């Protein structure tokens, strides 16, 4: 989410004046697993934590919420130390993956629960809750209990409950994971609008790259308890630095040594690029840039040519994704008609070509 009203300070992901925003180094030890990540964000920022299962995303979120103790590091929010502050006393709102609405309470009373815990009278809390439900488009569902709410409605009630306490840090744990594909599309758009209006820091945990790209100003990619890359969604999509990120954004990624316009990747194959570089580099190109031939092409304008073998085929949206091994392991996308004309099947030998102009090399 890159709204033009975001300031340069927010886009940089650094706390604001007088320590406003989030400044944390989260060190958590759980058996053999160790999380060690640093997070900073200014008020108004939405930060997405991305990573494979077991990377430490949810551990980081639980540490921010105070549900897991820090073994080391620090946690400051708007300049206040929260390391030893009990979870219930932190200015933090949480939307859990399964929402965890109180089943015996109506939507209105679920949202009113937070203000009541913060000292509001029953009437005041219910009035505030009614306002939040109205903002979520749920004014007509105030008296409905969770079991009668749809997935999208339950998600919005959970978000309203988290926001009703006016948190300075909003934590969202896979907030769209429990929704079906159609509902997810609508709720994602609604959530984006609510986050754009949120004036404090929001941290989103997700494994879905589309959720992260649409909702967040900045991505922080975590693998094995460490940050491996962070930056604006567009930068990460264009310059992935690990296989996980490349797979996430749908690119073939290689690391190698550049000498001029040629990159010798680990394993020996060469890739011709338009960039003139020297030293360690990454090279990336999309599967759609790969053209396959059953026979070695002659007279092709493509500067890159590799002999490969089809390891597998799968439907990928409206196209066929071919998984190739050989001189250069890669993924190629082609239409069903092209796949049929080539007679592709596991074990088939093919020649893969990629134009130099469709590759992108950048320093490692």
Secondary structure, DSSP 8 states (H G I E B T S, - for coil): ---TTS-HHHHTT---GGG-SEEEEEEEEETTEEEEEEEEE-TT-EEEEE--TTSSHHHHHHHHHTSS--SEEEEEETTEE-TTS-GGGSSEEEE-TT----TTSBHHHHHHHHHHHTT--HHHHHHHHHHHHHHTT-GGGTT-BGGGS-HHHHHHHHHHHHHTT--SEEEEESTTTTS-HHHHHHHHHHHHHHHHH--SEEEEE-S-HHHHHHH-SEEEEEETTEEEEEE-HHHHHHS--SHHHHHHHTEEEEEEEEEEEEEEETTS-EEEEEEEEEEEEEEEEEGGG-EEESS--SS---SEEEEEEEEEEEEETTEEEEEEEESS-EEEEE-HHHHHHHT--TT-EEEEEE-GGG-EEEE-
